[in-house]
Amino acid sequence: MKRFLFITCLALTFTLNSSGQNLLVNGGFEPDDCELPAWRLSEICAPWDTLGDAGDWQDLIVQYYGECSSRGNAGSRDPRSGRGCIGIPTHGWPASAAEPHQSRGYPIGELTQTLTQGQTYQLSFWVQTLYSSNAMIYATQGPGALFTSTRENLNFNNEFVLESDNAIYGTEIVSEVGEWTQICMTFTATGYERFMILGNFRTNEDTPKELINPNDDPDATVWKWSYYLIDDVVLIPYEAQPAVLPSSAGICPDEDLTLSLLRVETGQWDDGSTDPTRVVSEPGTYGYTYLDGACFRTDFIEVSEVNCEKCHVYLPTAFTPNGDGNNDEWKPELVCDAIEYRVEVYDRLGNLMFRTFNIDEGWSPPATIQEGTYVARIQMTYELYGERDFIDERALIVIMK
């Protein structure tokens, strides 16, 4: 079951240390004083609010789910953590085909400070896909994020979509119904970012989407949405770290291999174990998931079976090329597969008599060749423990008639 956009589920407690303090105010949408009646986000979980430039209906479709809402949503949707979460549509059409707007929700939050130009940041939030066969039938990449310097004077198109090429999105369509899925993104700040808007900043036509239930009507347009709950939004400075696993390793036939982390990171292997080492007995792909900044990350290692026996080369010391069809050819005998191969034979004066790069080709001199001693040299590479090993051997060959 997919729980993250690019990783496997891991039951770890998410905490932020002092170096990773959340730069987004009230990223968990926690209520302030819970004074009812309360309808707008600004009345419930300030400083979150809706974009007034997007029309009054924003306050209707951007929903707060929790005990401090007057909409009757208390208990209807459970937050991932804390006392509340919000829900927005990211794609679709309104209740009437004649209404001049597409279905979008645009909650806007405030940062604790203006972001630093050139600094890389990591944004994480959790979403839950909602589905109903009569309304919420589509899945998209979930909400994206758009950073701005202001709350006001934003440019909406005539269907109240805030189009922007500067928005960032997750990498995959989020279609898992009933599960919280983490969306993670990294970006480099330009230095003006003071507010963050969640939502879809593309038109319906430009939005990657799919039906949650393939049996639903793909041509339906009236009152057909994609809708996501959102909770636990985190924004932190981020510095990319190298993987905790090498990309590949070799395992000998019928032997075990111990996989070890390159550095200590609290997490778990894909079999559920949490030790920094893991013993495997067969080839395959193995993953280790851990918290990297605000996001769960899985690194993988590809384990392949490799040759673990040193190659033995036998160079015959004599043969009788007299044309009788018996022992007329001289050829090295190998017990391994050569990657590169070269064999040469010289006479006693150093003249080259034979050369081949073909492992299946032997030396078959004419019957008129002189008896005596010749020098053979074999040079070859082959795989040993997943690496290339080199053989360079010489032998004396006696030709007898």
C-alpha positions as CSV (number, residue, x, y, z in Angstrom):
1,M,0.0,0.0,0.0
2,K,1.5,3.3,-1.0
3,R,1.7,5.8,1.8
4,F,4.3,8.2,0.6
5,L,4.9,9.6,-2.9
6,F,8.3,8.0,-3.4
7,I,8.9,5.9,-0.3
8,T,7.5,3.0,1.8
9,C,5.5,3.6,5.0
10,L,7.6,3.9,8.1
11,A,6.2,4.3,11.7
12,L,8.5,6.9,13.0
13,T,7.7,9.8,15.3
14,F,8.2,13.1,13.4
15,T,10.0,15.7,15.4
16,L,11.9,18.8,14.3
17,N,15.1,19.8,16.1
18,S,16.2,23.4,16.6
19,S,18.0,23.4,13.3
20,G,14.8,22.3,11.5
21,Q,12.3,24.6,13.1
22,N,9.1,25.0,11.0
23,L,9.2,28.3,9.1
24,L,5.4,28.1,8.5
25,V,3.2,29.5,11.2
26,N,0.6,27.0,12.5
27,G,1.4,24.3,10.0
28,G,-0.9,21.9,11.8
29,F,-4.0,24.1,11.5
30,E,-4.5,24.2,15.2
31,P,-7.4,26.3,16.5
32,D,-6.6,29.4,18.5
33,D,-9.3,29.8,21.2
34,C,-12.1,27.8,19.6
35,E,-14.7,30.6,20.1
36,L,-17.9,29.6,18.2
37,P,-19.4,30.5,15.9
38,A,-16.4,30.4,13.6
39,W,-16.6,30.0,9.8
40,R,-13.4,31.4,8.1
41,L,-10.0,29.9,8.5
42,S,-8.8,33.3,9.9
43,E,-11.4,32.8,12.7
44,I,-10.3,29.3,13.5
45,C,-6.6,28.7,12.8
46,A,-5.0,32.0,12.1
47,P,-2.9,33.2,10.4
48,W,-4.3,30.9,7.8
49,D,-7.0,32.5,5.6
50,T,-8.6,32.2,2.1
51,L,-7.8,34.4,-0.8
52,G,-10.4,37.0,-1.2
53,D,-9.4,37.7,-4.7
54,A,-10.6,34.2,-5.6
55,G,-14.2,35.1,-4.8
56,D,-16.5,34.8,-1.8
57,W,-17.1,31.1,-2.5
58,Q,-13.6,30.4,-1.3
59,D,-14.9,30.5,2.3
60,L,-17.4,27.9,1.3
61,I,-15.2,25.3,-0.4
62,V,-12.1,25.7,1.8
63,Q,-13.3,23.7,4.7
64,Y,-12.0,23.3,8.3
65,Y,-12.5,19.9,9.8
66,G,-12.4,19.9,13.6
67,E,-14.2,20.7,16.8
68,C,-13.8,24.5,16.3
69,S,-15.8,24.8,13.1
70,S,-19.4,26.0,12.9
71,R,-20.0,24.1,9.6
72,G,-20.9,20.9,11.3
73,N,-17.6,19.3,10.3
74,A,-16.6,18.3,13.8
75,G,-15.7,14.6,13.8
76,S,-16.6,14.1,10.1
77,R,-12.9,13.9,9.1
78,D,-10.1,13.0,11.4
79,P,-6.9,15.1,11.2
80,R,-3.6,13.3,10.9
81,S,-2.6,14.9,14.2
82,G,-3.8,17.6,16.5
83,R,-7.3,19.0,16.6
84,G,-8.0,20.0,13.0
85,C,-7.2,19.9,9.4
86,I,-8.4,21.6,6.2
87,G,-9.9,20.3,2.9
88,I,-9.8,21.8,-0.6
89,P,-10.7,20.9,-4.2
90,T,-7.8,20.8,-6.6
91,H,-9.6,20.1,-9.8
92,G,-13.1,20.0,-11.3
93,W,-16.2,21.9,-12.0
94,P,-18.9,23.6,-9.9
95,A,-22.5,22.5,-9.4
96,S,-23.6,24.1,-12.6
97,A,-22.0,24.1,-16.0
98,A,-23.1,27.7,-16.4
99,E,-21.1,28.9,-13.4
100,P,-17.9,30.7,-14.6
101,H,-15.3,29.1,-12.3
102,Q,-13.4,25.9,-11.8
103,S,-13.3,24.2,-8.5
104,R,-10.2,25.4,-6.6
105,G,-9.4,26.1,-3.0
106,Y,-6.6,28.5,-2.1
107,P,-5.7,28.7,1.6
108,I,-2.8,31.0,2.4
109,G,-0.4,30.7,5.3
110,E,2.3,33.0,6.7
111,L,6.0,32.3,7.1
112,T,7.9,33.2,10.2
113,Q,10.4,35.1,8.0
114,T,11.2,36.0,4.4
115,L,13.1,33.2,2.8
116,T,16.8,33.6,2.0
117,Q,17.8,34.0,-1.6
118,G,19.7,30.9,-2.9
119,Q,18.9,28.8,0.1
120,T,17.3,25.3,-0.5
121,Y,14.2,24.5,1.5
122,Q,12.1,21.4,2.0
123,L,8.4,21.5,2.1
124,S,6.4,18.6,3.5
125,F,2.7,18.1,4.1
126,W,0.2,15.2,4.4
127,V,-2.9,14.8,2.3
128,Q,-5.8,12.3,2.3
129,T,-7.7,11.7,-0.9
130,L,-11.5,11.8,-0.6
131,Y,-13.8,9.9,-2.9
132,S,-17.5,9.8,-3.5
133,S,-19.0,8.4,-6.7
134,N,-21.4,11.4,-7.1
135,A,-18.8,14.1,-6.7
136,M,-15.2,13.5,-5.7
137,I,-14.1,11.1,-8.5
138,Y,-10.7,12.4,-9.6
139,A,-7.2,12.2,-8.2
140,T,-4.5,14.7,-9.0
141,Q,-0.9,15.3,-7.7
142,G,-2.6,16.7,-4.7
143,P,-2.2,20.4,-3.7
144,G,0.8,22.2,-4.9
145,A,2.4,25.2,-3.3
146,L,3.0,28.8,-4.5
147,F,5.2,31.2,-2.5
148,T,4.4,34.9,-2.7
149,S,5.5,38.2,-1.2
150,T,1.9,39.4,-0.5
151,R,-1.6,38.1,0.3
152,E,-3.3,40.5,-2.2
153,N,-3.5,41.6,-5.8
154,L,-3.0,38.1,-7.2
155,N,-3.9,37.5,-10.8
156,F,-6.8,35.0,-11.3
157,N,-8.1,34.0,-14.7
158,N,-11.7,34.5,-15.6
159,E,-12.6,31.1,-14.1
160,F,-11.0,32.0,-10.8
161,V,-7.9,29.8,-11.3
162,L,-4.7,31.3,-9.9
163,E,-2.4,30.2,-12.8
164,S,1.3,30.2,-12.1
165,D,4.4,28.6,-13.6
166,N,6.2,29.1,-10.3
167,A,4.1,26.6,-8.3
168,I,5.7,23.4,-7.1
169,Y,4.0,20.0,-6.9
170,G,4.7,16.4,-5.8
171,T,5.9,13.9,-8.4
172,E,3.0,11.5,-8.5
173,I,-0.8,11.4,-8.6
174,V,-2.2,10.8,-5.1
175,S,-5.1,8.4,-5.3
176,E,-4.9,6.3,-2.1
177,V,-8.3,6.8,-0.5
178,G,-8.5,6.8,3.3
179,E,-4.8,7.0,4.0
180,W,-2.6,10.0,4.8
181,T,0.1,10.4,2.1
182,Q,3.2,12.6,2.5
183,I,4.0,15.0,-0.3
184,C,7.6,16.3,-0.3
185,M,9.3,19.0,-2.4
186,T,12.5,20.9,-2.4
187,F,13.1,24.3,-4.0
188,T,15.6,27.2,-4.0
189,A,14.2,30.5,-2.7
190,T,14.5,33.7,-4.7
191,G,14.4,35.8,-1.5
192,Y,10.9,37.4,-1.7
193,E,8.8,34.5,-0.2
194,R,6.8,35.6,2.8
195,F,3.5,33.7,2.3
196,M,2.6,30.3,1.0
197,I,-0.6,29.3,-0.9
198,L,-1.8,25.7,-1.2
199,G,-3.8,24.6,-4.2
200,N,-3.7,23.8,-7.9
201,F,-2.3,26.6,-10.0
202,R,-3.2,25.0,-13.4
203,T,-6.5,24.8,-15.4
204,N,-8.5,21.7,-15.5
205,E,-7.1,20.9,-19.0
206,D,-3.5,21.3,-17.8
207,T,-3.9,19.3,-14.6
208,P,-2.5,15.7,-14.5
209,K,-5.4,13.6,-13.2
210,E,-7.0,10.1,-13.2
211,L,-10.2,8.6,-12.1
212,I,-10.0,7.1,-8.6
213,N,-12.6,4.5,-9.6
214,P,-12.1,3.4,-13.3
215,N,-15.8,2.7,-13.5
216,D,-16.8,6.3,-13.0
217,D,-17.8,8.4,-16.0
218,P,-14.7,10.2,-17.4
219,D,-16.9,12.6,-19.4
220,A,-18.9,13.9,-16.4
221,T,-18.2,17.6,-15.8
222,V,-20.9,19.0,-13.4
223,W,-20.0,18.7,-9.7
224,K,-17.1,16.4,-10.3
225,W,-14.0,17.3,-8.2
226,S,-10.8,16.1,-6.8
227,Y,-10.7,16.9,-3.1
228,Y,-7.9,16.5,-0.5
229,L,-7.6,16.9,3.3
230,I,-4.4,18.6,4.3
231,D,-2.5,18.5,7.6
232,D,1.0,18.9,9.2
233,V,2.6,21.4,6.8
234,V,6.3,21.8,7.5
235,L,8.8,24.1,5.8
236,I,12.5,24.0,6.8
237,P,15.9,24.9,5.4
238,Y,17.4,21.8,3.7
239,E,20.8,20.5,2.7
240,A,20.8,17.3,0.7
241,Q,22.5,14.3,2.3
242,P,24.2,11.4,0.5
243,A,22.4,8.0,0.6
244,V,22.8,5.8,3.6
245,L,23.3,2.7,1.4
246,P,25.7,2.1,-1.5
247,S,23.8,1.6,-4.8
248,S,24.9,-2.0,-5.4
249,A,26.6,-5.0,-3.8
250,G,27.5,-8.5,-4.8
251,I,26.5,-11.7,-3.0
252,C,28.3,-15.1,-3.4
253,P,26.2,-18.1,-4.4
254,D,24.8,-20.0,-1.3
255,E,26.3,-17.4,1.1
256,D,25.0,-14.6,3.2
257,L,25.8,-10.9,2.8
258,T,25.6,-8.3,5.6
259,L,24.3,-4.9,4.5
260,S,25.5,-1.9,6.5
261,L,24.4,1.7,6.7
262,L,27.1,4.2,5.6
263,R,26.1,6.4,8.5
264,V,23.7,6.1,11.4
265,E,20.2,7.1,10.7
266,T,17.2,5.9,12.8
267,G,14.8,4.1,10.5
268,Q,13.9,0.7,9.3
269,W,14.5,-1.8,6.5
270,D,11.8,-2.9,4.2
271,D,11.4,-6.1,6.2
272,G,10.6,-4.0,9.4
273,S,13.9,-4.5,11.1
274,T,15.6,-1.4,12.6
275,D,19.2,-2.6,13.2
276,P,21.9,-0.7,11.2
277,T,22.9,-3.9,9.6
278,R,20.8,-6.6,7.8
279,V,21.8,-10.1,6.7
280,V,20.4,-11.2,3.3
281,S,20.9,-14.5,1.6
282,E,19.7,-13.9,-2.0
283,P,19.9,-11.2,-4.8
284,G,17.3,-8.5,-4.8
285,T,16.6,-4.9,-4.1
286,Y,16.6,-3.8,-0.5
287,G,15.5,-0.5,1.0
288,Y,16.0,1.5,4.2
289,T,13.6,4.3,5.1
290,Y,14.5,7.1,7.4
291,L,13.6,10.7,8.2
292,D,15.6,13.1,6.0
293,G,14.8,16.6,7.1
294,A,11.0,16.8,7.2
295,C,10.5,14.0,4.7
296,F,10.7,10.2,4.8
297,R,13.2,8.9,2.4
298,T,14.0,5.4,1.2
299,D,17.5,4.5,-0.2
300,F,17.9,1.3,-2.1
301,I,20.7,-1.2,-2.7
302,E,20.7,-3.6,-5.6
303,V,22.3,-6.9,-4.6
304,S,23.4,-9.1,-7.5
305,E,24.9,-12.6,-7.5
306,V,28.6,-12.5,-8.3
307,N,31.4,-15.0,-9.0
308,C,33.4,-15.6,-5.8
309,E,35.8,-18.3,-7.0
310,K,39.2,-17.4,-8.4
311,C,39.5,-18.4,-12.1
312,H,41.8,-21.3,-12.8
313,V,43.6,-21.3,-16.2
314,Y,45.3,-24.5,-17.6
315,L,47.9,-24.0,-20.3
316,P,48.8,-27.3,-22.0
317,T,52.5,-27.8,-22.1
318,A,52.7,-30.0,-25.3
319,F,50.8,-31.1,-28.4
320,T,51.4,-32.8,-31.7
321,P,50.3,-30.8,-34.7
322,N,51.1,-33.5,-37.3
323,G,47.8,-33.5,-39.2
324,D,46.5,-36.8,-37.9
325,G,43.5,-35.2,-36.3
326,N,44.6,-36.1,-32.8
327,N,46.0,-33.4,-30.4
328,D,46.6,-31.0,-33.4
329,E,45.4,-27.9,-31.6
330,W,46.7,-26.0,-28.6
331,K,44.2,-24.0,-26.5
332,P,44.0,-22.7,-22.9
333,E,41.3,-24.3,-20.7
334,L,39.3,-21.9,-18.4
335,V,36.8,-22.5,-15.6
336,C,35.4,-19.0,-15.8
337,D,33.9,-16.5,-18.2
338,A,36.3,-14.0,-19.7
339,I,35.4,-10.4,-20.0
340,E,38.5,-9.5,-22.1
341,Y,40.8,-12.2,-23.5
342,R,44.1,-12.2,-25.4
343,V,46.4,-15.2,-26.2
344,E,49.8,-14.9,-28.1
345,V,52.4,-17.6,-29.0
346,Y,56.0,-16.7,-29.8
347,D,58.9,-18.8,-31.1
348,R,62.3,-18.9,-29.4
349,L,63.4,-15.8,-31.4
350,G,60.4,-13.7,-30.3
351,N,58.5,-14.0,-33.5
352,L,54.7,-13.9,-33.1
353,M,53.3,-17.2,-34.3
354,F,49.7,-16.8,-33.1
355,R,47.3,-14.3,-31.6
356,T,43.6,-14.4,-30.8
357,F,41.0,-12.5,-28.8
358,N,38.4,-15.3,-29.2
359,I,38.2,-17.6,-26.3
360,D,36.9,-20.4,-28.6
361,E,39.8,-20.2,-31.0
362,G,43.0,-22.3,-30.5
363,W,46.4,-22.5,-32.2
364,S,46.5,-25.0,-35.0
365,P,49.8,-24.6,-36.7
366,P,50.6,-26.4,-40.0
367,A,52.1,-29.9,-39.9
368,T,55.3,-28.4,-41.3
369,I,56.0,-26.3,-38.2
370,Q,59.3,-27.0,-36.5
371,E,59.4,-29.1,-33.4
372,G,60.7,-27.4,-30.3
373,T,59.7,-25.1,-27.5
374,Y,57.4,-22.1,-27.9
375,V,56.2,-19.4,-25.4
376,A,52.5,-18.8,-24.8
377,R,51.1,-15.8,-23.0
378,I,47.4,-15.4,-21.8
379,Q,46.0,-12.1,-20.6
380,M,42.4,-11.9,-19.5
381,T,40.0,-10.2,-17.2
382,Y,37.0,-11.8,-15.4
383,E,34.6,-10.9,-12.6
384,L,35.6,-11.8,-9.0
385,Y,33.4,-10.5,-6.1
386,G,31.7,-8.1,-8.5
387,E,35.0,-6.5,-9.5
388,R,37.3,-7.1,-12.5
389,D,40.3,-9.3,-11.8
390,F,43.3,-9.7,-14.2
391,I,45.3,-12.8,-15.2
392,D,48.6,-12.6,-17.0
393,E,50.4,-16.0,-17.2
394,R,53.1,-17.5,-19.4
395,A,53.9,-21.1,-20.3
396,L,56.3,-23.1,-22.4
397,I,54.8,-25.3,-25.1
398,V,56.6,-28.2,-26.6
399,I,55.7,-29.3,-30.1
400,M,56.3,-32.9,-30.9
401,K,55.8,-34.8,-34.1
